Amino acid sequence: MRTLRFLAGEMTQADLGKRVGVTRQTIAAIEAGKYSPTLECAFRIAEVFDKPLAEVFGWER
């Protein structure tokens, strides 16, 4: 997400949080891998970047 934010005009964590409806701290925790977003939040983040969900978030066994 950090790269996507940079490519989107250097969007801040706070900016993304406002667009998605979460706090900057939540975005920071997601980026750090300390928090997994809800499915709704993940879809909203992907929508902000106009990317498929799988392109923004990956899952490994």
C-alpha positions in Angstrom: 0.0 0.0 0.0 2.9 2.4 0.7 3.9 2.2 -3.0 0.3 2.7 -4.1 0.0 5.8 -1.9 3.2 7.2 -3.3 2.0 6.6 -6.9 -1.3 8.3 -6.0 0.4 11.6 -5.6 2.2 10.8 -2.4 -1.1 10.3 -0.5 -0.5 10.3 3.3 -1.8 7.5 5.6 -4.2 10.1 7.0 -5.5 10.9 3.5 -6.1 7.3 2.8 -7.7 6.7 6.2 -10.1 9.6 5.6 -11.1 8.2 2.2 -11.6 4.7 3.6 -13.2 5.7 6.9 -10.5 4.6 9.3 -7.8 6.3 11.3 -4.2 6.9 10.2 -3.1 4.5 12.8 -5.2 1.8 11.3 -3.6 2.4 7.9 -0.1 2.3 9.5 -0.9 -1.0 11.3 -2.1 -2.5 8.0 1.0 -1.4 6.2 3.2 -2.8 9.0 1.5 -6.1 8.8 0.3 -5.8 12.4 -3.4 -5.6 11.5 -5.5 -7.4 8.9 -8.3 -5.1 7.6 -11.9 -6.2 7.5 -13.0 -7.4 4.1 -15.1 -4.2 3.7 -12.1 -2.0 4.5 -9.8 -4.0 2.2 -12.3 -3.5 -0.7 -12.5 0.2 0.1 -8.8 0.6 0.0 -8.6 -1.3 -3.3 -11.3 1.0 -4.7 -9.4 4.1 -3.7 -6.5 2.9 -5.8 -8.8 1.6 -8.6 -7.1 -1.8 -8.3 -8.4 -5.4 -7.9 -8.3 -6.5 -4.3 -5.7 -9.2 -5.0 -3.4 -6.6 -6.4 -3.5 -4.6 -3.2 -3.6 -7.5 -0.7 -2.0 -10.9 -0.9 -2.3 -14.0 1.2 0.3 -16.6 1.8 -0.2 -20.0 3.6 
